[in-house]
């Protein structure tokens, strides 16, 4: 896919890095001179840099918006994100536009305009299913505002180290796992699949568990999940 990002701040830079490291072609539009200089040094060489205003159709054209599959607006201004997404959608017919929403009260406005609004209150359930790679989960979560953090934990598989093929791995239901308040187990990766977690979901040794939690809980969350190797 070809993805254009408006805004080269921390969110835009993170998205560009993650998406360009996969199978995607990426362009980033940034107006600030110093920020653009930093992006040139930090981003992969295959990312197209456009110096200009993402609310000006000229610079969207320079970024190749007519060929874009997705346009993402990541600036700290809801007004800028709304306008740039509208230009991408109406002028260049970009099929999918996604905007970071800094004020959750503006979510409905974006949706009425046909723009996918991403805020910390809805990102987990609404967009995690539409992306089937772990890197994309991180990219999407980086759009949120607030103190939410994504942590990945691999549940140890002792049998893999002992080559015990006859032992059937025991599972542990998510409903029976007590995580600290302010944390939520949202997905489990097994092989190439990513499954949304429910109470009846069972975790097994070797699973990759994805947890969304408030800052400061990473160590506690990891300790609880790593300890499961003796009980799954």
Protein Blocks (a to p, Z undefined) as FASTA:
>chain_A
ZZddehjbfklmmmmmmmmmmmbdcddddfblklmmmmmmmmcfklccddddfkbmklmm
mnopmmpfbdcdfbfbfklmmmmmmmmmmmnopabdcdddfblklmmmmmmnopacddfk
lmmmmmmmmpccfklmmmmmmmpgcjddcdddddddfklmnopakbccddddfklpccde
hiacfbdcehjbccdddfklccdehiacdddddehilmmmmmmmmmmmmmZZ
